[in-house]
Amino acid sequence: MRAFVEKDQGMYDAINRGFRRATGDVFAWLNCDEQYLRAPSRQWPPFSSKTRRSMFVFGDVVMVDAKGDYFCHRKVQTPLRYHTWTCHYQP
């Protein structure tokens, strides 16, 4: 693992920089207050870098309070085409 400390244009710029530098077949992004529930990879669709250029996996959200007790949940919204649009900022 390598850490990069450099000036960026905000959180999303930093995340995109990390993805551009990442290597491997599966990338994941969780904010500091998020976590996976047990064994989510068993529920993912089959993945093959030879058959797909990219794939996104979305899931339902469970919210808990400061003690870790259930607060509420939100079902995943099926992504629409505009959810996949990207913009590359070049200063």
C-alpha positions as CSV (number, residue, x, y, z in Angstrom):
1,M,0.0,0.0,0.0
2,R,1.2,3.5,-0.8
3,A,0.0,6.8,0.7
4,F,0.0,10.0,-1.4
5,V,-0.2,13.4,0.4
6,E,-0.7,16.2,-2.1
7,K,-2.8,19.3,-2.8
8,D,-6.2,18.4,-4.4
9,Q,-9.4,20.1,-5.3
10,G,-11.5,18.5,-2.6
11,M,-12.8,15.1,-1.5
12,Y,-14.1,13.9,-4.9
13,D,-10.9,15.0,-6.7
14,A,-8.9,13.0,-4.1
15,I,-11.1,9.9,-4.6
16,N,-10.7,10.1,-8.4
17,R,-6.9,10.5,-8.0
18,G,-6.9,7.3,-5.9
19,F,-8.9,5.4,-8.4
20,R,-6.7,6.5,-11.3
21,R,-3.6,5.2,-9.4
22,A,-5.3,2.0,-8.2
23,T,-4.5,-1.4,-9.7
24,G,-6.5,-4.6,-9.5
25,D,-9.9,-6.0,-10.5
26,V,-12.1,-4.6,-7.8
27,F,-12.1,-1.0,-6.4
28,A,-14.3,0.0,-3.5
29,W,-15.0,3.4,-1.8
30,L,-16.5,3.7,1.7
31,N,-16.7,7.0,3.6
32,C,-15.1,7.1,7.0
33,D,-18.5,6.5,8.8
34,E,-19.5,3.5,6.6
35,Q,-18.9,-0.2,6.7
36,Y,-19.9,-3.3,4.8
37,L,-22.2,-5.8,6.4
38,R,-21.0,-9.4,6.7
39,A,-19.8,-11.1,3.5
40,P,-21.2,-8.7,0.8
41,S,-18.9,-10.3,-1.9
42,R,-21.0,-13.5,-1.8
43,Q,-23.9,-11.4,-3.1
44,W,-22.1,-9.7,-5.9
45,P,-22.8,-10.7,-9.4
46,P,-20.0,-12.8,-11.1
47,F,-17.1,-10.5,-12.1
48,S,-14.7,-11.0,-14.9
49,S,-12.4,-8.3,-16.2
50,K,-12.2,-10.1,-19.5
51,T,-16.0,-9.7,-20.2
52,R,-16.7,-6.3,-18.7
53,R,-14.8,-3.0,-18.9
54,S,-16.5,-1.7,-15.8
55,M,-19.3,-2.6,-13.4
56,F,-20.8,-0.8,-10.5
57,V,-22.4,-2.5,-7.5
58,F,-24.9,-0.6,-5.4
59,G,-26.7,-1.7,-2.2
60,D,-29.3,-0.9,0.4
61,V,-28.3,1.4,3.3
62,V,-28.7,0.6,7.0
63,M,-28.3,3.6,9.3
64,V,-27.4,3.3,13.0
65,D,-27.1,5.7,15.8
66,A,-23.9,6.6,17.8
67,K,-24.3,3.4,19.9
68,G,-24.6,1.2,16.7
69,D,-28.3,0.6,17.2
70,Y,-30.6,0.5,14.1
71,F,-32.0,3.9,13.3
72,C,-33.5,3.5,9.8
73,H,-32.8,2.1,6.3
74,R,-33.0,3.1,2.7
75,K,-33.5,0.8,-0.3
76,V,-31.1,1.3,-3.2
77,Q,-32.3,3.5,-6.1
78,T,-31.7,1.9,-9.4
79,P,-29.0,4.0,-11.0
80,L,-30.1,6.0,-14.1
81,R,-27.8,6.9,-17.0
82,Y,-26.9,10.3,-15.6
83,H,-25.5,8.6,-12.4
84,T,-22.7,7.2,-14.6
85,W,-21.7,10.5,-16.2
86,T,-18.3,11.7,-15.2
87,C,-16.5,15.0,-15.6
88,H,-12.7,15.3,-15.6
89,Y,-11.5,18.6,-14.3
90,Q,-8.1,19.7,-15.6
91,P,-6.8,23.0,-14.2
